[in-house]
Amino acid sequence: MATTKLNVRVTVGKKTYEPGDDVPINKSFTEEEVERIEAVFGKWRPDEGTGVDKRIAALTAERDQLEEDLATLADEVKALKGGNGSGDDAANQLADVTAERDTLSAEVEKLKASADEAAKKSADEFEKLKSERDQLAADNSVLAQELKKIEAASEGQSKAGKTDKGTGDK
């Protein structure tokens, strides 16, 4: 059985489906009805905030790994400074490790700045989406009220049409 997800609460028969629930498409709820609802309320979109959170988590994990590497290199530098009797070779290793430590330290700083910037952007995007969601909820409420008015007017006209036909004079 085919299903779809919608942005609005839908009642099919006696069952009510919340936004984002799988709604079965069958004889009582057709593709045409789905298309009309999507035309008015838009297609279903899952939450988009998770992608930003994954990027922040990845940057944080990478920063933590670089900090561990930096600590390991610092330990190696201390061990080399302790002296093992090989003078020039130890000095070259120390220079290499020091250069690598400095490079990793600079990279850690870049990642910290990048993670902070991504967190700020994520917070800004969240607030924007939150206000958009609130506006859409208000719009949905207005549309629901207008739909009720139209349905009530339609029912009133159909009842009035039936009673006029039954009271005709000759």
C-alpha angles and dihedrals in degrees: 000000000000119000137186138193121232136193093231140055110267130191116207112182106317096335125090122207121202122219109288095021119126106258115198117235111218142123094305094046112033136191089252091059090048090051092050092050092047090049090056102035102023131243122303114270122184120225111292098195093086094074091060091048091052091053091051091048091050093049091047091050091049091048091051091050091051091050089053090049089049091052090049091051091048089054090050090051090052090049091050092048088053086072131235098196097257098108107182095034091050091047091052092048090048091052091048093048092045091051091048091048091051091048092049091046091054090047091051090053091050091050092049090053091045092049091049091050092048091050091052092048090048091052091048092049090048092053091047092050091045092054090045090051091050091050091049091050090053090048090049090052092052091047091050091052092048090048090053090051092050092047091048091049091048092051090047092052094048092050091047091050092053094050094047092055092051096053100050116142125216 
